[in-house]
Amino acid sequence: MFRRLATHHLHPDGKAFSWLALMKGVAIGMLLPIFPTFVQTIVRTESMVSLFYAGIAIVIFIAALGSTILFSKVERTTIAKVSIVAVAIAIFLFMIVVSAFQLIVFESLRVMFYTFLLVSIGLFIRDFTRDKQLGETEGLYYRFSAIGFFIGPLLGGFLAAYFGYELVFLFSTIMILACLGYFHHLHILAKNKIIAASKKLPAQQLFKNIKKYFSSREATKAFFVTMAFMLWTGFQHLYIPLYIKNSGYLESLTGIVMSLSLIPLIMLEVKVGNFADRHGARIPIGFGFAIMGALLLVTFISPWPLFNFLLLILMNIGGAMIEPLQSYYLLKNIDRNNEDHIYGIYLTADPIAYFIVPLVGALITGFLPFKYLFLIFGGIMLIVSFFAWTKLENLERLSPDELPPK
C-alpha cells in the first residue's frame, strides 16, 4: 500500500506533517523498485507474484475496515507510534526471509500496520485543516510526500543493484525509525497541539458506516474514482519493476524510472488543484484517465523497451490530474461531521484495487504474454475516463468569493 498523503507544506505549522510524509515516502519508496522482484525470488513465477499481492490486498482491506473500530477504542497517537514500530520490524525481518510463509507473515504485518499509520496521519492532517480553517484545496498538495517517493526509489534501486536487497531493507528500517523519532518529538517535546489533542473517534457500527457512505451518490463516485486510480498505482508498483527486469535491466534503472515518474506529480498537482477550484474536477479527472489509457495502449504496441520506459514516466501526467482530486471530490460532497466514521470505508478503495490488479494480472500472465497487461489495463483506464466525463458533477467548484487569488 503506497498511498501518498496530502500535506500542508505551504503553512508554517503544517510543515511538521510534510516532513513526516517526506521521511515516510523515502522509507517506503525505497521498496518500490525491488519488492516485486524480491517476491519473485521467493515464489518464482509472475503468476504467483500476482496471487501473493492479491492475498496481501485482502489483509489491507480487513485492516482498513478494522480501523473504524480500532480508532474508536485507542488514541491515534498510540496507534501511530505502535504502527511505525511494527512497520520497521516487518521491513527489517525481510532480511531473513527464506520461505513464502515467512514472506506472507511479515508482509501482512507490514501492510496492516502501515494502513493504520496512514489513517492516523490522515486524521491528524484533517484536524489540522479544520483547526486552521483552511480551504479544502489549500492543503491538498502531495509535494513533500511525492518528493520522498522520488528520492526513495532512486536510493533503493541503486542499493539493490550494487549491494543487494538486504541493505535496502536496512536503510528503509532506519528511515522508518527516524519517522518514529520525529513523531515522538512533535508529540512530547514540541507539543504539537493537533497531535497532543488527539483522541479516540466516537464508536459507530461498521455496517452502519458502510451504509452511510454508499448512500451518497457523490461519495460513491469518489470511491470508484479512487479505486480506478489505485488500479493504476497498483499496476505501476507491481508490474513496472517486473517489466523492466524482464527486459534485461537492473533494479537501478527501475528506481530511475519510478523516481522520474514522480516529477509530473511534483510539478503539476498544485496547478491541478487550482484548476479544479475554478472549473471543477470532472475535466482533469477525465483527461487524466484518458492520458494513462492511451499511453498504456501505445506501450502495448511499441516494441522498444527504452521508449516504453519513457511512456511509463509520462503516464503520471495523467496521474497528476487525478491524485490531488480523489479526496478533494469526496470532502466537497460530504458532511464534515461524518468524516471520522467513513474515512476508513473510503480507504477500502485501495485494497480492493490492489486485489483486482494482481488477480487480473495472474489471469492474463497465465494465458497471454506479459505485455498484454498494458492492453487490458489501458482499456480499463479509457472506460473510467468515459465514466468521469459522463458521471462526475462539478458540485465541488468554489464560488468566486472563495477562490484563491491567481
Secondary structure, 3 states (H helix, E strand, C coil): CCCCCCECCCCHHHHHHHHHHHHHHHHHHCCCCCHHHHHHHHHCCHHHHHHHHHHHHHHHHHHHHHHHHHCCCCCHHHHHHHHHHHHHHHHHHHHHCCCHHHHHHHHHHHHHHHHHHHHHHHHHHHHHHHHHCCCCCCCCECHHHHHHHHHHHHHHHHHHHHHCHHHHHHHHHHHHHHHHHHHHHHHHHCCCHHHHCCCCCCCCCHHHHHHHHHCCHHHHHHHHHHHHHHHHHHHHHHHHHHHHHHCCCCHHHHHHHHHHCCHHHHHHHHHHHHHHHHHCCHHHHHHHHHHHHHHHHHHHHCCCHHHHHHHHHHHHHHHHHHHHHHHHHHHCCCCHHHHHHHHHHHHCHHHHHHHHHHHHHHHHHHHCCCCHHHHHHHHHHHHHHHHHHHHCCCCCCCCCCCCCCC
